[in-house]
């Protein structure tokens, strides 16, 4: 079975002919598609036109959870199965979310820059950091990542609130979205990108956050209205942001968020750990085995 790993990484598994291709190498990708039976997909959008170049394709296996970068309707029209692997990156993403909260609070970006310039100890009151303990963290989402992060944040001494699609009145930490935003010193995004969640945090909702609040996003960039976020940050109403994702990826060097020293940024790598890759490959190989046997796939989306 020919498997195309659309990432610059090698992997071997008995019985599978696995070839890899960088997400930046569109020419090689197009050359490999005609013989591909299974695509192991990461982030580069996979379109109907790509599928038309892959007549043997039987399965698009998302290495991760979010399938917004796959044309699901086109896959269904062509009889191509789509599967993902929820929860396999949860530990890594939860840890990165905590990392971004702390990095913004402790002003890591300006301190790093000052240290590299040899400027020594700061005498600027504006560079005084803050602590997570005693603050209220609002989690947008009630899934596995949010659950893991809740335990981490509470262990540090913060209060946690969360919102989810299903009302959970029996849990005193559950809040309606707008109520959660009004109460949160830090809001952390953990929802998929859908028509319903696109720009969920727009200018109106960002205005509900208390002055000096922090926004963290390790989910999908377009859940947050970037233009509204830039405005809230440059005006000083929000204290900072920690972002692993952007509305356009890879993020353009001219994005105004990259010019702000109260913003900590990563290039959509919250999931990227050796342990996550091990879990990804275990599920991906198992689904190839199931596909070959004609068995039901794990976590089939379409």
N, C-alpha and C positions, 0 to 999 in steps of 0.2 A: 504494500500500500504506500503510495507516494504522499508524503506529508510535507507541506511547505510551512516552515516556521518563519513568520514575517517579523523577524527581529534579528539583530546582529548577535546571535548566540548559537552555539552548536549543542546538539543533544542526540543521543543514540538510544535506541530501544530495539530489542530483538523483534524481528519480523516487520519492522517499519523502515522505509526508505525516507529518512528525514533530511531535507535540504533547508538551509537557512538563507535569508535575504534581509539585508538592512531595510528598514522602513523608508530610508532616504534614497534607495536605489530603485527608482520606478522602472528603469530599463530592464534590469535583471528580473524584477518582479514580473513584468509582462512576459518575459521569455520563459519563466518557470510555470506560469499559470496553466498552459495547455495540458500539462501532464499531472496537474495537482488533483488529488482525490480528497484530501483533507487540508484545510487551511487552519493553522494555529494563528489566530489574529490577536494583535495587541491594541494598537491605537490608530494607526493610519487608516482613514476611512476606506471601507470596502464597498464599492459601488456596483450598480447594475452593469455598467460597462466592464468592470473587472470580472464579474461573473460570466459575461458573454465570452470572455477570453479563456474560460476554464470549463470546457464542455464535460470533463470527467468529474467535476467537483460534486461531492456528496455531502460534505459536512463542513460548516464554518464553526470552529471551536474557539470561542472567546477565551483568552487567557485572562480571566478577571470576571467582573460582574456586569458592568455597564455595556449594553449592546447598541447604544445610540450611534456608534460609528459604523454600524452594519445596516445596509438597506434591507430590512426584514421583509418588506413586501416583495422586493425583487427576488429574494431567496425563496420565498414561498411560491412565487409564480414559476420558478425553475425547478421546484421540487428539491431544493437544497436544505438540509436540516441545519438548524442553528442551536448551539448549546453554550451555556456559560458555566461558571463555577463559583457560585456565591459563597462568601465566607472564607475563601482560601487566602485572601490578602488582608483579612480583618485585623489581625494582630499588628501587622506592619503599618496599616493606615491609621489605626488608633494611636499607636506610638508616635507617628509623625504629627498627628493632630495635636497631641500633648506637647511635642517638641516645638511646634509653631507658636502655640500659646505662650510658652515660656520664653521663646526667642523674642517675641514682640514685647512682652512685659519687661524683659531685662535689657531691651534696647541693643540687641546683639549686632544689628547692622551698623549703627553709628559707632559703637564701641570697637567693632572689628576694624572699621575704616580708620579710626583714630589710632589704634594700636599699630596698624601697618604703616601709618605715616610717622610713627615715632613721637606722637604728641603727649605720651605719658598720661598721668592721672587727670581725669576731667575735673574742672572747677565749675562746670555749667549745670545749674539746677535743672535745666530741661532734660538732662540725661539721667536723672534719678529714675531707677526702674521700679517695678512693682512686684508683688508676690501673688501667686495663684491662690494660696490659702486665704479663706475669708471672702473670696469673690463668688458670684453666682455665674455658673456656666450653663448656657442654654443649648441643648442639642437638637438640631433639626433632623429628626429621624429616630426610629426606635428599633433599628435592626442590630445585627451582630456587632458592627463597628461601634455604633453609639453605645451599645451595652458594655463592650470592653472599655471604651474611653470613660464611661461613667464610673466604673470601678477605679480606674487610674486617678481620675480627677478627685473623686471623693477621698481616696487614700492620701492625697496631698493636703486635703483640708478644705476643699471648695464645696459649695452647695451646687447640686445638679438639678436642673429642670429639663424636660424634653417634651417634644411634640411628635405626633405620628399620625398617619392617616386614620387609624382606628382609635377611637376615643377609649381611654383606659381610666375611667373615673375611680377605680379602686386603688390606683397608684397615686399617692399624693404629689409625686414629682411631675405628673403629666399636666400640661397646660395647652390651651388653644394657642395657635401661633402668635397672634398679636399680643396676647397676655405674656407669653414667654419672652418675646422681644423686649417688652417694656421692663421686664425684671432682670434681664441678662447683662452682666458686665462683659461677658465674652459669649459670642454665638458661634457655634461650630456646625458646619453644613455636612449632612450625611444622608442625602436623598438622591435618587437617580434623576437624570435629566429627562423630563417628559414635557408635553405641551402644558401640563398643569404647573410644573415647577420652573419653567423657563422664566427667568427674572422674578423668581419668587421673592427675593430680597431686592426690591426696586427702591426708588427714592422714597416713596411713601413709607415703606416698611423699615428701611434703614433709619428713617427719622423717628421711629418708635424706640430705638435703642437709647439708653441713657447717654448723656454726654460723657465722652471718654471711653466708650465701649470699644471692643476689639472684635473683628470679624475674621474667622478662620474657615478656609474652604479647601477640603481635600476630596471633594466629590466630583462635581463637574462645573466648569467655569461659568456657563451661562445660567446657572441657578442664581447667580448674583449679577445685577446690572452693573457692569464695570464703570460706566460713565457716572452713575450715581455714587458708586463707592469712591471714585477719585474725588468727586466734589465734596463728599463728607469728610474725606481724609485731608484734603488740602485746606478746607475751611477750619480744620482743627476740632470739629465736633466729634469725630471719632479719633481715638488715640492711635490706632494702627490696624494692620491686617497681616495675616499669615496665609499665603496662597500657594498651593501646589498646582492649581488648575486655572485656566484662563478661557475666555470666550473664543479666542482664536489660538490654536496650537499648531506648531510650536509658537510660543508667544513672540511677537514682533519686538525688536530691540527698541522701537520708538514708542512702545506702550507707556503711557504716563505713569502707570503704577510702578514701573521699574526705576523711576527717577526719585521716588519718595523714600526717605531713610527711615520712615516708620512702617515700612512694608517689608516683610521677609518673604522671599520667593524661592520656589523650587520648580523644576520643569516636569511636572506630573510624574513624580517618582516616589510618592508616598508608599506605594506598593512594593517598590523595588528592593527586595532583600533576597539573599540566597535561600532562606527558608521558604519564602513565598514561591520562588521558582521551583523548588522541590515539590511543593504541594500542587502547583499548576501542572507540572509534567506528569505527576501521578494520575491526576484526573484526565488529562488530555490523552495519555496513553491508554487508559482504561476505556475511554470512549471510542478510540480507534479499534480496540479489541471488540467492543460491543458492536460497532458498525460492521466489522468484518463478519461477525457471527449472526448478524441480523437481530440482535437483542435491543431492548429498550435503552435509549441513551440516558446518561445521567444529566439532570438539569437541562432538559431540552426546552428551548424557548419557543421555537417554531418548528 
